[in-house]
Amino acid sequence: MHASEAPQAPRQYRAAELAKAAGIPERTLRYYRERRLLPPPRRVGRVAWYDDSHLSRLRTIAALLARGHTLGGIAELIAAFTAGHDTERTAELLGLAEPLPAPAEPPPWAEERPVRLTRAELAAYWPGGDSPENLAAAVETGYLTVSGDEITHFSRELLEATSALVEEGLPLPVVLAAGQVLRGHAEELAGVFTEVLRAHVVPEVLGDGDRHPLSAEDVRRLTEVLERLRPLVKRAVSAAITLAVDRRLGAELQPPAGG
């Protein structure tokens, strides 16, 4: 790997720097430490060093306080994760929107299948992924849900892609935040594709009738059509994103003409 492409080292903060980045007084940071709402910093001699995981925790605490939670309730949340149990109660404390339900049986044409994980297995994919703030962010993407101590990710491809991005040096909270934005755009793209199918493909496959539920033969015929069309749609979407990224990077990184 070229030196300029090497992953950046995680950012380190002194206490005052961390408090400023989180938008809180330094005395509040000390109070959170005393309440054990933050993990201990790394100490080098007499200097305490914090990192982005501490900043993410502080932002989670601020969000929970804004939702009306008490510090005692937040401490309960963190204790539940530290003990490695009661994940469902933790999600309730986080006040998350209702996650997408994991399908008991994906439709025959579905490419992705749910991946069921323990917290330790999730952490093996995403270092730090089982922390309260990272797991909350992952649930909010709509791609992950919790039930008791079992974690279900709806897409192995997304799970592994996120892991690969983290291995390249991108902070997990940044990847998860981007995932929340990506999901919204993915839903819009899926809407475009679905409307095209409904208007131009489904009538040809099923005829003019609106049959519910679909027969086994209907499902077979639709699955065959989707298996042919889906790779073409993926290519079109991938090419469009590649062009957009190239244009955006060219505009931001290339010097202006004559400069």
Secondary structure, DSSP 8 states (H G I E B T S, - for coil): --GGGS-----EE-HHHHHHHHTS-HHHHHHHHHTT-S---EEETTEEEEEHHHHHHHHHHHHHHHTT--HHHHHHHHHHHHHT--HHHHHHHHT--------SS--TT-----EEE-HHHHHHHSTTTTSHHHHHHHHHTTSEEEETTEEEES-HHHHHHHHHHHHTT--HHHHHHHHHHHHHHHHHHHHHHHHHIIIIIHHHHH-S---SS--HHHHHHHHHHHHHHHHHHHHHHHHHHHHHHHHHHHHHHS--TT-
